[in-house]
Amino acid sequence: MQIEATQQIMLLLLVLFPLGGAVTNGLLGRYLAKGLVTLVGVGSVAVSFGLAVASFVQLYGLHHEAHHATLVYHFYEWFSLKLPGGQVVPVNVRFAMDSLSGIMTLVVTGVGGLIHLYSVGYMGEDEGYPRFMSFLNLFMASMLILVLGSSMPLMFVGWEGVGLCSYLLIGFWYQNRDYAAAGRKAFVVNRIGDFGVLIGMLILVVVAGSFEFSEINAAAVDGRFQADFPVLIFGVAPSLATIACLFLFLGCTGKSAQIPLYVWLPDAMAGPTPVSALIHAATMVTAGVYLCCRLSPLFITSDVAMSVIAVIGTLTALLAASIAVAQREMKKILAYSTVSQLGFMFAAVGVGFFAAGFFHVFTHAFFKACLFLGAGSVMHAVHAHGDADIFKLGGLKKDLPTTRWTFLASCLAIAGFPLTSGFFSKDEILLGAAAQIHRPDDALMQAVGWFTLIGLTLAAVMTAFYMFRLYFLTFTGEYRSADQSGDHPYDAHPHESPPSMAIPLVVLGIGALVVGFLGLPHVMPVTGTHLPSWWGHWMESSVAGRPVPEELSVVNLASGLAFAAMAVGIGAAWMLYRNENEDALAKAAPARLYQLAFEKWRVDELYAAIIVNPIRKLAAAVGHSDMTFVDALMTRLPSFNVRAAGRLFAHLQNGVVQMYGAVMVVGFVAVMAWFWAPHAAIEADFEGTEVALEAPKGLGYEYRWDANSDGEFETAWTTAASTSFEYQQDDMRGVAVFLRSIETGSERRIRVTEKWTSLPIESVVPAERMTPSERGFEVRVDGADLVFRKPFVPTGSQEMRLPMGRVGRLGQARVFARPLVEATVEVRNAFGNTRRASRELALPFAFEDAAPRASLMPPSSREVLR
Amino acid sequence: MNSHIVSWLLAIPALSALVVLLLPRPWERTVRRFSIGAMLLELLVSLRLVFADYSTAGYRFVEQVQWVESFGISYKVGIDGFSLWLVILTTALSPVALYASWGSITTRIKEYALSFLLLELGMLGAFVALDLFLFYVFWELMLVPMYLIIGIWGGKDRVYAALKFFLYTMVGSLLMLVAILYVVSSYRELAGHYTFDLQELSSLVLPALPQYLCFAAFALAFAIKVPMFPFHTWLPDAHVQAPTGGSVILAAVLLKLGIYGFVRFAMPLFPVASQAMGPVLAGLGVVGIIYGAYAAWVQRDLKKLVAYSSVSHMGFILLGLFAMNRNGISGAMLQMINHGVSTGALFLLVGVIYDRRHTRMLDDFGGLAKVMPWYALFFVIITMSSIGLPGTNGFIGEFMVLAGAFFSRTPIGFGTAWFVMTLLAATGVIFAAVYMLHAVLRMFWGKVVHEENSTLSDLNLREVLSLLPLVGVVFWIGLYPSFFLDKMNPAADEFVTDFTVRYDEGRRTSEPRLVDFELLKRELAAAGELAVTEGADQEGRP
């Protein structure tokens, strides 16, 4: 059962408050007191969070009445498109909150609110503080539009809006050009993804006839995306769903930092730490997963696309984790960790466990935000700018107790320590992979399942390892900057952060430990007890998914692997790094391999070599050749030709007067010859039975007319170039038969006499449009009739008669007759020379009646109108 | 309805030009104020046009007076859903461009004002003319003041650029004149009298070959104006050399006349040729999108960069136009306004920095965000509009154009060629971000490396006043485009229907003939073969 609560104004206000905050601080912030800036910046998000909670409570209430409950606010119609069939599809500014977007809204405003609060302490002293608050608020508004938009285009507004904010915030310290360049890289790489979303969106609307998510999903459930894509790709016709999903997934790889477009996210750490926590860990980068869940009924119909997503997700999880293992800086490690965790989420999506993937989005928001803010707290404590090298830290557990405990809680969560949030969510993902192995009916899915399961387990081992490597090197052992020796040491006396930074840490740290209980596993490992999963039940109404396995063996396999991975990873880190000051792994691992991992497998360099530089060279070539080659072709070549011609003529102007004289004489003679004899021709115009005749005008011309060419001029010499005349039966000189194609309107005129003449019907109707019975006619005049016959029919054909004023039809052609008359004019010019012209005219009426018959009028609108 | 408003639109700049001509040369302040005042009055008068009812297709405010009777030339003007916005664009941007010019133009004030008023007259005349002869007169009239603006108040190579501009455009229009005369004489052979009236000439159906030749002649003139790849090489030169005000008008309005010419004249008169050549021109548009973007990326002169971005944007418009459906055509029309606003604003912004530093080389800047924060804010907003960020005007236009191309031709919406063209055009979205953000990076971010830049003053009141309306329109179209689209869509629907009928007739003609299309359309509609355009917009709405 479905329920839609319409015109929930809260949904609109939810978006407008941060937007208003952004505009206020953006335009006026630098003239306002800092307290006021804080009030506007944090306050607007706090209000937004309040509204989110209130809306969620209402939604929760509705869920008791109906399983599919949605809150809706229809704002206005943005614009509309017209589909090929003529259907007009409106693009609405319409917000909707269902179970999926409800959770996401809470995360965005909740975690976002905490990070705003944190920023008050972290960024308060920065001169760009109002600008920072303005950008953060703008981000919140964009992210909420992304989440709450009920249709693809509106979601896309948020989708690109968060990209813009990401660009602005990564390059927040714009005076450092590298930071600004990192922002640009993020924007451009994201745009490559957005290209995919644009195309995907167009495919969706053509098939589903709507931009609304609910209707696209309904169309997917109806199987309308199962048709073949009309354009062959490498000779194969994939289904519409596959193509659409792959284009959309391209967008997801951009926004959510997956292979091949993940390269921007590590660079994005140039932004202030709260930005990394909010945008590049907790919310924006999970938008891709959100989109897949939003359209899960569509994605699940394409096995190919799902397999691609699972494989890409797994590969990304592995690749990023392997890089994180060798990094030296806190935020870099956390950045690659984020990429890797996003890979986990996509792997879950790819094996059809959308709810599990989204659950990981939810838990990840807590522990990863907490980790980033913890890193920020450390950097704040030791006055590190940009990023903190963990080999210059150590032993901070004494000075930063709050940071240390919350950081430890989050490390446990991300490593998947039992009963923490990450434990539950990662378990579900591995369970999803394991479930695919038990699908003997589908070899593709089985292979994908094995690949995903093994890959994710390895990635989980590395996750636990690099997180605790980070923890041990930062918080245990001795503080390596204490004696101020070494290269660029940090502040010798670290201090704990102010409460505005500590409170968010504590809240998020506790969240990282407990929120997992919302998503208890369906079947408990080992014991096999069935548990109620609030999360699974809540998500069911808006997210599709493959069935959760009930077999204990599968559940045990997944949980066992997850636990083992966590234990191995933490254990290895404990042995190598506890109370250590050196990079033990660098000594243990092969140097080349370690170096390569440290240099991020040199993927950036690879992209530069095979994509960026070739395009740059091509652009340089284009830019250069445009002003040389193209311009030469279009401008200089024609101008050269003109100049050459000019030179040629200039040679003729050689100053020899005799030559000029000769040319003049020739010209004069030619002109005089032209004027010597007058010109004569006749144009006729029919009006009723009256015929208007006209001859060309000329200087000093006089005319006299013999309209019926009987040798007697009806008019005397006159200067009027036209006359009119009414022809009589006696003036007739003959009869013309007209053939006119019904289809093309082309005409042919034949003069007929009392002798048989053949009728060339093939000249107006193409041979292939004729039947043999229409060919080979002859025609002659007999009194007031036309007579037709076929001379070559052996049995002797029957003659057919057509009265003069009627229209007959022969297959694709019309046949009719017209009387012919001849008009003559004599023209005299000022020299006294005369010239005579005659013209045969076919009169568009018959003589029997005084009035012309409509059926014989010249091509008129009636004829053309079929 | 008929209040001679269009004639007033032509009379105001003409009379003002006369007044300016009579003002004494030393009265510079008077000339400046008077010319701006006249243009603002013109804008005010033109706004009256917006409040007519455009829910059905057809011309409004039509006026017709015989001019040269023996040749059927008449003064016939009128407005429809297409030309409405182009007229408003012209009347709105002319004062902005002139106002912005008063900051940097200090010599020959009187002649400058005179040129601008005549330019406005020419552009408006070309947009409202419904008589081919009248159109041609205005089309050529417009060339002269632009030639003077570039040639007198331009940069170092102004004479070369002005000449190139003039000759390029002239060559195209001469062939167009030949084609116009051919059409008129063909019409006369059938109907027996001369006419240059577009609506009368529209009943002429030419067979394929003359259609192709005439279309080629028209298309050359318009493609040069657009400018379509590869006829674009006059544009960077003209832009770089023109003074700021000239660049603004050139980009914002003059280029639009090319597209307008296709819509108003070339496509309805020669449907068979347009249908056949459409994909080719759209393909050249796509080439232009990518080519322009690449060329823009490597420019070191900011103004040249913006000029090449125009080539790229105009490619989008061509693509939408020849997609031949409502999305494409409305999208192209909207994108014309968008391009006028965004690129006009970009040229203003380039002018701002040029006035201060007398250089436009990207290498000479860097870190300006620190020195000129408001300038940076405006520049980034316009950049976002130019690269089509949702919420700004650029997105709506590009999205509709892409949808139009994607839906083109086949009933279910996929033709391989159009699919590929859509994909390629959509990559333009990526490259736009590349070159524009490249410019922003080089201009605004980083440290101030050149000493001269550290003391630059931020935007002054004049500059803010000329930029603010444009930024307002950026968001207006971005957030509520229906105000504009509701007036274009009926015209676009009618255009498509009309084109289909004309194409159908033209395809079956082997000799010239006259067809009463209004009657034919009514009959076809009655027979149910034609979608009735009135009210079609209502279906599918909630």
Interface residues (C-beta under 8 A of the other chain):
Chain A: Y76 E77 W78 F79 S80 L81 K82 L83 P84 G85 G86 Q87 V88 V89 P90 P153 F156 V157 W159 E160 G161 L164 Y167 G171 Y174 Q175 N176 R177 A180 A181 R184 F187 V188 R191 I192 D194 F195 L198 I199 L202 V205 V206 F229 P230 V231 R616 L618 A619 A620 V622 G623 H624 D626 M627 V630 D631 L633 M634 T635 P638 S639 D685 E743 T744 G745 S746 E747 P859 S861 V864 L865
Chain B: K164 L167 Y168 V171 G192 P230 F231 T233 W234 P236 Y291 Y294 A295 W297 V298 Q299 N325 R326 N327 G366 G367 A369 K370 M384 L389 P390 G391 F395 I396 F399 M400 L402 A403 F406 F407 T410 P411 I412 G413 F414 T416 F419 T422 L423 A426 T427 V429 I430 A433 V434 L437 H438 V440 L441 F444 W445 G446 K447 L479 Y480 P481 S482 L485 D493 E505 R508 T509 S510 E511 R513 L514 V515 D516 L519 L520 E523 A531 A536 D537 E539 G540 R541 P542
